[in-house]
Amino acid sequence: MTRKALDPNLASILDSIRATVGGDTPPPAPEPEPEEIVEEPEAPALTAAKPKAPRKTAPAVPPPAVSGGKTVEEFLAELIRPQVDAWLKANLPELIQKMAADEIARLTGRK
């Protein structure tokens, strides 16, 4: 292989090995000039397939309620309130009694 056929990085590695071993030191190879990046024009079909910039969407903030109107949240709160009240009346005393008994047992060391 001739020196010109070698990759510039490989040539510099071989040069450093030769210098370390003590062989003849050829003059350092000139650094290759950086290649220019040239973009080729794209075909119209490829240009059309590229995603376009994202469109602006409406803000996520809901519009204000019309005077006298209710929002969905207000409507649902009114709809669910009787069911939640009924569940609390049926289950809350038992939950509080059990939690209080568990806490007393934990504090006194009894189970």
Secondary structure, 3 states (H helix, E strand, C coil): CCHHHCCHHHHHHHHHHHHHHCCCCCCCCCCCCCCCCCCCCCCHHHHHHCCCCCCCCCCCCCCCCCCCCCCHHHHHHHHHHHHHHHHHHHHHHHHHHHHHHHHHHHHHCCC
